[in-house]
Amino acid sequence: MSRRLKVLQLQGSYNIGISGLAEQIIQGLPTDRVEVVNAFLSSAPSEAPVQSVASRTVYFDLSQSQLKGLRLKALFRLYAFCRAESFDVVIAHRFKPISLLMLLNRWLNISLCIGVQHGVGDFDRAYRRWETRRLLTGNWRIVAVSRAVYEYLLNCGGGFTAANTLRIDNAIDIQRAESIQLSRQQAREALGIAPEPFIFGAIGRLVPVKGHIYLLEAFALIKDDHPNAQLVIIGEGRTRAELEHGIERLGLQGRVHLVGDRNDAQQYVKAFDVFMMPSLSEGLPLAMLEAMAGHLTVIGSDIDSLKSILEDSQGYLFPVKDVPALAEQMEKVLSLSAEELQAKGSSAYAYVCRSHSIADYQQHYRDLIEQISITEALPHG
């Protein structure tokens, strides 16, 4: 094709993690052959988003209510936009944008549609599986961001197969991560943490699936034997009240700190001595990879998306929801010398550099998108 490919990258709302990865896809595409338009179903975020290299960014300003039920306004607005722009490729991130494009592409007939699935559970509902089986035509490719998401899709009964589904693990820009990391002293000062304690730290939304309550209960088992240890959780969400009650119930006042949301939370990872991820479910854990870029030892649950990462990086695993086992792993880390702890952090850093390179991530998407340069259109239906 002599003209540049025209690509739409569609997201629901701005999310610093997912939107940052979406921007990396754009940055990996050759501007002489590809033009990218960024679009969000929601309004512009209140915080300043990452400056995009896309040709332009569009916000549809749709409310949450307009993205539920029949979604007629959302479908009409998106259809008119895509029809006017004549995109060759659409990349849709997460379930809602994918679902809308699956419905609309019966009429739009876009040559290549890429749906990026960032987590598990979206197709647990029978209706969603039935709808996807009907709409997943030959011009769709579904990208799973981790082994756990890939296996979930293939086994959920939604029509996902090895022919239409592939795995491109999420990655991080290690160079950027290192450039924004505050020093240990700066990070602790910014979070209001004293310089002396040994800090177990976690970053994530305060929601049940992140497993923070199990982390509190495990910390309660070791706190008396390790008076210099403290726990810090960066994030905000609907389980804050439950966690605050847990802190009081377990006698953890002054030892556990819920410091709330922080923009670009990865800059604070060096405030921690050990990074914790007690999640019950994850797609691919960017927060853990970011902690590894800060040379931190990591402890996580043995869910599928974490297990291989922790094994390959010499981290510490415990059976999900197993509070005594989690406390035992925390005890093991506390028994390490400073040199041993540093060596564990170096192993984690080497792993993330080896296995989650942003350059490889960009190349995989570039190869996928440039299929359209080889053939005028993919087979439909």
N, C-alpha and C positions, 0 to 999 in steps of 0.2 A: 504494500500500500504506500503510495507516495505521500499522502497527507498524514498529519500526526493523528495518532489514536486519541480519542476523547474519552476520558475516564471520569466517572462520578464516584466519589467515595462518600458513602452515606452512613451517618451515625444517629443515634437517638438524641443524646445530649452530650455536652462536653464532659469528658472524664479524663483527668490528667494522665492516668495510666494508659487506657485504651486509645485515647486521642493522641497521646505521644507516640504510641506504636503505629497508629494510622499515618502520622506525619512521617515516620521513618520509611514507610512504604513509598510515599510520594518522593522523598529525598533520594530513594534508590532507583527511581525511574529516569531514563534519559530525556531531558527536556526537548531535545531536537526531534524526538519521535513520539512523545506522549505529552498531552495536556491534561491536567487534573483539576477538577472542580470539587471542592469540599462542601458538603451540605449536612446540616443538622436539622432534625425534625423539631427540636425545641427552640427556645430563644437563646440569644447570646448569653454566655455565662457572666456572672458578676465579676469574677476574678479574670484577670487578663490571660487569655489562652496562649498556648505556644504559637509563636509567629509562624504562619504556614508559608511554604514555598508553592502552594497551589496557585493556579492562575487567579482564583477568587474563592471566597467563602460565602455560603448562603445559609441563612437561618429561616426556617419555615414558621417559627413562632407558634407552633401547635401546642395546645395544653394537654395535660395528662388525660382529661376526659375525652378529648378529640382523638386520642390514640387507643381508645378502648371500644369495645362493641363493634359496630359496623365500620367505624372509622371512615365514613364517607368523605368528610372534608379533607382528611389526610390523603386518602387515595386520589381524590380529584386534583388536589394541589400538586402532588408528586407526579401524577400521570401527565398533567399539562406541562410541567417543568421538563420532564424527561423527553416528552414528544417534541418540545420546542428546541431542545439542545442536541438531540440525535446522538446520544452517547453510544460508543462502541462497547464499552466495558463498564460494569457497575460493581463496586466492592461495598457490600453491606455488612456492617458490624453489629452483632447481637441479634436477638430474636425478632424484635419488632420491625426494624428496617428490612430484615430478610423476609419476613412474612409479607410485608407490604409489596416488596418487589416481586415476590413469587406470584402474587395475585395479578399485579399489573403487567408482568412480562408476557402474559398470555396475549396481550394486545400490543405491547411495545416491541416485542421481539428483539430485544437487545442481544447481540451476538454472544457475549460472555458475561455471565453473572457469577460473582464470587461472594459466597456467604461465609463470614468468619464467625465461628462459634467460640466464645470465650469461656464457657463453663458448661457444667452438666446440669441436667434437670429440666431444660426447656421443653423437652418432648415427653415428659412423664404423663401428660394428659393425652388420653386416647384421641380426642378430637384433633389435637395438633398433629399427631402422627398420621391420622387419616388425611388431613389436609395436605401435609407435606408429601405424602405418597402420590397424591394427585397432581401436585404442582411442580414437583422436582423433575423438570425436563432436562433434555440432553445438553442444553446450553448453561447448566448450572454446575459449578464446582464448589464444594463445601470444604472449608479449611478448619481443621481442629487445631487448637493452639497448644495441645499437649497430648501425650499418650493417653491420659485418662479421658480427655474429651473425645479423642478419636475412637477409643474402644466403646465409650458410651453411645456415640452416634451409630456405629456399626451394629450395635446390639439392641437399640431401642425400638426397632420396628418402624422407623419413620421413612424408610425407603433409601437410607444411606448405605452405599456399598463402596467397595474398594475402587470401583470405576469412577464414582462421582465425588468421593471424599478423600482428602489427603491431609497429611499432618505437616504443619509448619510451626515449630515451637516458637513461642514468644521469646523475645530477646531483650536485652537492655543495651543502651549506649554506655558502655563501661567508661569511656573517656569522659563523657559528660557527667556521669555519676561521680567519678573521682573529683572532677573539677568543682562540683558544688558541695561536696561533703565538708561540713564544718569540722574543725579539730575537736578532739574529745572535750577540751575545756570550753570551747565556744558553744558546742552543742548542749552541754550540760547547763551552762549559764542560760542559754535561750529557752531551755525546758524547765528551768527553775529547780534543777537537781544539784545536790551537793557533790563536790568533786571526789569524795572519798569512797562511797559505797560501791560494792560489786553489783552491777545492774543487769538484770534480765529484762530484755525489752521486746515489745511486740508492736507492730504497726498494722492497723486494719479497722474496718468499720465495726462498730459495736453492735453486732447482730449475732443471733444464736449460732449460725454456721461457722463462725470464727472460733468457737470453743473457748472463749476467754474465761468462762466460769470454771472450767476444769483447770486452767492455769492458776487461778486464785486458790483453788482447793489444794493443788499440788504445792504451791508456794507456802501455804499454811502448814503443811507437814514438815517443812524444812526450816522455817523461819527461826525457831528457837535455837537450833543448833548453829545457825549462821546469822548472827545479829547484824553483820555488815552487809547482808544481801538485801536488795530492794527490787521491786518490779515496777516498770513503767510501761504504760500502754498509750500509744498515740492513735487517736481515732475518735469518732463520735457516732452515735446511733441509738436505736430504740432500746437496747439492753443496758443503757447507762444506769438506770435506776436499779435494775437487778444486780448489776456489778457493785454499785455503791452499797446496796444492802448486804451483798456477800462480803465486802470488805469489813463492814461493821460486825456481821455475824461471826466471821472468822478471826476477828481481832487483828486486822491488818492495817489499822489506821496508822498513818505515818510511814508505812512500809510499802504500800502500793499507791501509785500515782496515776490517775486518769487525766492526762494533760490535754485532752480534746483534739480537735482537728488541727492540722498544720499543713500549710501549702507546701507542696514538694517535700513530703515527709522524709524522703530518702536522705536529705541533707543532714538529718539528725542521727544517722545510724551509729556514728562513732561515739555517741553518748552511751551506747550499750557495750557491755562486755560479751554478752551472748544474745543472739536473736532467737525468739520463740515463735513457733507457728503451730498452735494446737488445733488447727482447723478440722472440721468434720467433713468438709468438701472444698475443693479448689479446682479451678481450671489449670492455669499455670501460674505459680505464685511469684509474681513480679517483686513483691516486697522482700521475699526471701532472696531472690537473685540480687536485688539492690543491696541487701545486707552483706551478701558474699562479696560484692564489689567493694565493700568497706572492710574486708579482711576479718569478718566476724565468724566465730564458731556458731553453728546453727543446731537447734533442736526442733523436731517437728513430728507430727503424727504420721502413722504409717499408711495414710490414704494413698491411692495409686499415683496421684500427681506429685506427691512429695517423696515417696519411697525411693525411687530410682535416683532422684537428685541427692537425697541425703546419703544414700549408699555410695554414690560416685564421688561425693565431695568430702567424705569422711565425717559427716555430721552424725547426730544422735537421733535415733528413732524410738518411739513408744507406741503401743497399741492405742488407737484412737479412743478417747474418752476414759482411758485407764489412768486414773489419778495417781495411784501409788507408783506405777511404772514411770510416769512423767516426773514425779518427785525424785525417783531413783536416778534418772538421767540428769536432772539438775544437780543432784549430789555429786555425780561423777564429774561434771564440769567444774564444780566448786573445788574438787580435790586436785585439779590440774595445777601444775606450776605455771608461772607467767610465760615461760618459754614454751611449754606444751600447748597452752592456750593460743599463743601466737602461731605455732606451727599448724594447729587446726584451722585457724583463720586463713593462713597462707594456702592450705589445701583447698578451702572453699573458694578463694579468689582464683586459683589456677583452674578449678573446675568451670566457673562461670565464664572465664575467658575462652576456655576450650570448647564449651558446649552451647553457649548462648550468645554467639557473636552477632552483632547487628549487621555486619557485612554479609554473612551467610543468610540471615533473615531477609534482607533486601534482595539478594540474588534469587532466592526461591520465588518471591512474588514477581520479580522482573521476568523470570522464566515463564511463570504462569500467565501473566498478562500478555507477554509478547507472542504467545500462541496465535493471537489474532493477526499478527504480522505475517504468519506463515500461511494461514488459510482465511479466506474472506469471511467465513462464518463457521461456527461449530454446528454439528448436527443437532437438530431440535427434536423434542418429543420423544 
